[in-house]
Amino acid sequence: MKYLSQETIDMVKKVSVYELADVLGYDLRRSGNHWNLRCPNPNHQEKTPDTYIKISTGYYKCYGGGGCGPEGDAINFYSWHHFEGYDSKKDFYRSVEGIAKLMGIPVQYRDGTILMDESRPTYVPRDRPKVPVIPAASADVCDRTYRRFLDLCPVFDEHLDEWLGSKRQYTREQIGAIGLRSIPKTLDHAKKIVDTLISEGYQIERVPGFTQFLRNGGNPNREEDWFWLIAGKGKYYIPVRDDLGRIIRLRIRTNYDNKKKYVWFSSAPVNEGDFIRRGGAESGAPINVVLPSKVMAIWEPGTDISAIYKIQKALIIEGEHKSYISADRLNMLVFGIPGVGNFREVLPLLKKYGIKEVAIAYDIDAFHDEKKPTGKNEQVFKQLVNLGKQLISEEGIHTELWAWNPKDGKGLDDLLINLKFPVVTDLRTNERLPFAI
């Protein structure tokens, strides 16, 4: 085996995911501070492109459902594109070599041998666009602003019917404790709410979702030509809390049913041609920390979970509605992750509260696939195994996988609403266990 020189490796590491994806023929579309494109995992069946390259860092991540998991640099991206995964031991060198040949970088080996495709122009790293990274306001500031904002937002009958209906089965008390609210339908209504926040002294600058737009024909250098408003459109807001009960972000239920159903209430600055906005901040994708609604109703912002709730076991699940419904139906602490590959963000919380029992319940259709030879989505299964191994071996946490018959429901919330319970598997021993919370 011939080993690559460090010079070649260093040059390949300068290749951005954007440059590589462009050469590989991906359709890249600018979306705020990101480039949006389809996932490099050929097994990820997407309805819409779910992968984003962050312009400020050059790194990418797939946020799609199904536990896809690709994220990282150009080497990782190339490996997923060509080898359907990334294992640093077997994929690093062959990916570096492949990128070098593709991008016109001399492939130099430690023995002095050099390979160079003379038909390709010599690679020159592109300058990355300079995008200012605006930090969001503190959790305390966001909480105060969001709570007053939600107080001012309406509750439309069609959304109330959805929340109270057979699919969600929330009670009015649960709706109040969670803080579900409708998005204003008109520009005037939204402007009135934002103006009220400003007049009452609430900070909206750098609170994700609030932003300043430039008036039509306005001069960017004239302060009076800018006005504050909210970003994003959709049906309603779903609050996302941290472990101190603070509402740190809002999730938007969009008007789409076949595309991206949920997006973040986010407002990263944009300066693209006729579309300019400033003053806001990117939302990121934080974990939603959920307690049963009867506890959330008395959960004062800034209060540690352990002060108001006895933690015996935690549930890790994907999705806001699933988190709130499952927490109530099972009367347990739930960590709602924003994407199946984002489980690492849960680990510090498990450590902080000394949690020694965890259940994982991803949507059953995310890892059950009768079309696959093994009957499951291998990428999701790999994510589950990685999470389970880390929880068991590194943290000493008893970890269970909850699964069920797909006919009984897509998500755990559907299963519980249908008055059924999951099948429990101990991820350490692979033994079946009786269902218990």
Beta strands, then each sheet from edge to edge (+ up, - down):
strand 1: 29-31
strand 2: 34-37
strand 3: 51-54
strand 4: 60-62
strand 5: 71-72
strand 6: 107-108
strand 7: 114-115
strand 8: 181-182
strand 9: 210-214
strand 10: 226-230
strand 11: 236-241
strand 12: 247-253
strand 13: 262-264
strand 14: 270-272
strand 15: 275-278
strand 16: 288-290
strand 17: 314-318
strand 18: 333-337
strand 19: 357-360
strand 20: 398-403
strand 21: 423-426
strand 22: 432-433
sheet 1: 1+ 2- 3+ 4- 5+
sheet 2: 6+ 7-
sheet 3: 8+ 11- 12+ 13-
sheet 4: 10+ 9- 15+ 14-
sheet 5: 16+ 18- 17- 19- 20- 21+ 22-
end
